[in-house]
Amino acid sequence: MRFKIKKLEKGKHTDIVTAVSWNTSNELVSVSEDLNAYKWDFNGEPVNKVFDLDTPCMDMDWFPSARAGNDLLAVACANGSIKLMSKLGRVEKTVDKAHSGCITCLKWTYDGAALATAGEDGSIKVLSLIHICRCRRYAVCRSRWSP
């Protein structure tokens, strides 16, 4: 398999890009420490600026939805909060102090029933309607649900 690499003359972001994620419409969203989020098309062309953040984002993941237009983006913030945002960039819900430090990663379950987060505070939390699980043993940088 060969990958075709495309480099823009001038990038959109002015600082380190911390996360990228595809939505169900095959649109890529990137966030950076410059506190901006941009949407890119399938060919790697910038489409538009989606939203501004008030704190750096460390990771993000789209809610797994089969219905187009019903996209919800979970954003892990450096201040320990989680933002749930619409596809248009509107903040639907904010969970303040989800962790006592930076959230390093988050991931929705495949059916969207729960959201796992891990942070620099050493805890792993599974946010759902039923319970929150915590583990304070190891530093976690990435997480994934098994199929």
C-alpha angles and dihedrals in degrees: 000000000000125000120212110221120205123190122193119223091233122016123226097229121071097199140033115315106230103182144011129187137176120227126209091268092062092252119139121218121196129191128195143188085258084078094242132119122205133191119224129192125233091269094056097257118138112246105182147314108277104189148332123240129213093212132028116275118224101184141354139191133189119236107252102248127164090199114084114229093029095094120147121185123208111207124196111212132205091234092062097259131121122219123199108205136184123237088259092056100257114143106238097179138356124204105201120205094008084153131017090235140016116328105232099189145355136187136183119228113251091257094042093241095126143015120219119207132182127192147187087258087075096248132124115204129190109202115203139132090267110045151338119236121204134193122179102184114091139025109252123204102172138014137189134181117234116238 
